[in-house]
Amino acid sequence: MTDQLLGRALVEEATKKSGLIWVRGDGPARALWHVWHEGAAYIVGDGPGEQPLPGLTDGGTAEVTVRSKDKGGRLVAWTARVSEVAPLSEAWESVVAELKGKRLNAPDAEELTQRWARESRVLRLAPQDSGTAFPDGSSAAVPLPTPATTRRPIPAALPRLLLKRRGKR
């Protein structure tokens, strides 16, 4: 009993203090911003300009890995029961107030909650057990595909052009 209480306390405290959690549903793990509220982690996404939530379905489960805010290393991993919060319900209003305070760089801060109700999903990730064990293995994964590219080498003439400008000053 004491181990379960300590496990729950570790999950709660680590998740509260971490800015990001790694969540893996049916697809690859993704780093997601979240808010801890009333015994569960809440995330918002799948709308325009919001974080993607692939593989997370209502009634499913997800593996949550919590990182250290200071060092970035793994602190704890736990299994979550995923449930979607009904838009504009009493629970939704309470959670969205917390999420709105943590949302950085929102393009439409005044209409954010209405946009989330129309176009996004708010998910509750509730710990199923006190699973405070570290995952087996390194959990290293191949990076997700992205349209971003690596910077190309600078043109050969650029250093000469920059040096000429310095000489004229």
Buried (B, 14 or more C-beta within 10 A) or exposed (E): EEEEEEBBEBBBBBBBEBEBBBBBBEEEBBEBBBBBBEEBBBBBBBBEEBBEBEBBBEEBBBBBBBBEEEEEEBBBBBBBBBBBBEBEEEBBEEBBEBBBEEBEEBEEEEEBBEBBBEEBBBBBBBBEEBBBEEEEEEBEEEEEEEEEEEEEEEEEEEEEEEEEEEEEE
